[in-house]
């Protein structure tokens, strides 16, 4: 089960800067799972960090 989703729209490869976050306010709420974000016109890397209920995390980086 996913606890939260965090998005960095200009990931530098080292430091993750949260630009968008989906963190439910109540433990019974669920994440949205669908996001519309603004992407810079220049070539950039977008990183998505997903954290599950046990605190495990996965980061996926997409070059756009």
PAKE-803254 format. One record per residue: residue in one letter; z, x, y of N, C-alpha, C in turn. Coordinates in steps of 0.2 Angstrom, whole numbers. Example, Ala and Ser with C-alpha at 12.3 -4.5 7.8 and 13.67 -1.06 7.14 Angstrom:
<rs>
<r 'A',<39,66,-28>,<39,62,-22>,<39,66,-16>>;
<r 'S',<35,64,-11>,<36,68,-5>,<39,64,0>>;
</rs>
This chain:
<rs>
<r 'X',<0,4,-6>,<0,0,0>,<0,4,6>>;
<r 'X',<-4,3,11>,<-5,7,17>,<0,5,22>>;
<r 'X',<4,10,25>,<9,8,30>,<6,8,37>>;
<r 'X',<1,13,39>,<-2,13,45>,<-8,17,45>>;
<r 'X',<-13,16,50>,<-19,20,51>,<-19,23,58>>;
<r 'X',<-21,29,59>,<-21,32,65>,<-28,36,66>>;
<r 'X',<-30,35,72>,<-37,38,73>,<-37,42,79>>;
<r 'X',<-40,48,78>,<-42,53,84>,<-49,53,85>>;
<r 'X',<-52,51,91>,<-59,51,92>,<-62,58,94>>;
<r 'X',<-58,63,95>,<-60,69,97>,<-56,75,94>>;
<r 'X',<-56,75,87>,<-52,79,83>,<-54,86,84>>;
<r 'X',<-50,91,85>,<-52,98,86>,<-51,102,80>>;
<r 'X',<-49,99,74>,<-48,103,68>,<-41,105,67>>;
<r 'X',<-37,105,72>,<-30,108,71>,<-25,103,73>>;
<r 'X',<-25,100,79>,<-20,95,81>,<-23,88,81>>;
<r 'X',<-19,84,78>,<-21,77,78>,<-18,73,84>>;
<r 'X',<-22,70,88>,<-20,67,94>,<-22,59,93>>;
<r 'X',<-17,55,92>,<-17,48,91>,<-20,45,97>>;
<r 'X',<-26,42,96>,<-30,38,102>,<-29,31,100>>;
<r 'X',<-30,29,94>,<-29,22,91>,<-24,22,85>>;
<r 'X',<-20,17,85>,<-16,16,80>,<-15,9,77>>;
<r 'X',<-14,8,71>,<-13,2,68>,<-7,2,64>>;
<r 'X',<-1,0,67>,<6,1,64>,<9,-6,65>>;
<r 'X',<9,-10,59>,<12,-17,60>,<19,-17,62>>;
<r 'X',<21,-22,66>,<28,-22,69>,<33,-24,64>>;
<r 'X',<31,-28,59>,<36,-30,54>,<34,-27,48>>;
<r 'X',<39,-26,43>,<37,-24,37>,<33,-29,33>>;
<r 'X',<33,-35,34>,<29,-40,31>,<22,-41,33>>;
<r 'X',<21,-38,39>,<14,-38,42>,<10,-33,38>>;
<r 'X',<3,-34,39>,<-2,-30,36>,<-6,-26,41>>;
<r 'X',<-9,-21,40>,<-14,-17,45>,<-20,-22,46>>;
<r 'X',<-23,-21,51>,<-29,-25,52>,<-35,-23,48>>;
<r 'X',<-36,-16,47>,<-41,-14,43>,<-48,-14,46>>;
<r 'X',<-49,-16,52>,<-56,-16,55>,<-55,-14,62>>;
<r 'X',<-59,-9,64>,<-57,-6,71>,<-64,-5,75>>;
<r 'X',<-64,-6,81>,<-69,-5,86>,<-67,1,90>>;
<r 'X',<-70,6,90>,<-67,12,95>,<-73,15,99>>;
<r 'X',<-71,17,105>,<-76,21,109>,<-77,28,107>>;
<r 'X',<-83,30,106>,<-85,37,104>,<-88,40,110>>;
<r 'X',<-86,46,111>,<-89,50,117>,<-97,51,115>>;
<r 'X',<-101,51,120>,<-108,52,120>,<-110,59,117>>;
<r 'X',<-105,64,118>,<-107,71,115>,<-105,71,107>>;
<r 'X',<-108,75,104>,<-106,76,97>,<-98,78,96>>;
<r 'X',<-95,74,92>,<-88,75,91>,<-86,74,84>>;
<r 'X',<-80,75,82>,<-77,74,76>,<-71,68,77>>;
<r 'X',<-72,63,72>,<-67,58,72>,<-63,59,66>>;
<r 'X',<-56,59,67>,<-52,59,61>,<-48,53,60>>;
<r 'X',<-47,51,54>,<-44,45,52>,<-38,47,47>>;
<r 'X',<-32,46,49>,<-26,47,45>,<-23,41,43>>;
<r 'X',<-22,40,36>,<-20,35,33>,<-13,37,29>>;
<r 'X',<-8,33,31>,<-1,35,28>,<1,29,24>>;
<r 'X',<3,30,18>,<5,25,13>,<13,24,14>>;
<r 'X',<15,19,10>,<22,17,11>,<27,22,8>>;
<r 'X',<25,27,4>,<29,32,2>,<29,38,6>>;
<r 'X',<25,38,12>,<24,44,17>,<19,49,15>>;
<r 'X',<15,47,10>,<9,52,8>,<4,50,13>>;
<r 'X',<0,55,15>,<-5,54,20>,<-12,58,18>>;
<r 'X',<-17,55,20>,<-24,57,19>,<-27,57,26>>;
<r 'X',<-31,63,27>,<-35,63,33>,<-42,64,31>>;
<r 'X',<-47,60,34>,<-54,60,33>,<-57,62,40>>;
<r 'X',<-61,67,40>,<-65,69,46>,<-72,67,46>>;
<r 'X',<-75,64,51>,<-82,62,51>,<-85,65,58>>;
<r 'X',<-90,69,57>,<-94,71,62>,<-99,66,65>>;
<r 'X',<-98,65,71>,<-103,59,74>,<-107,62,80>>;
</rs>
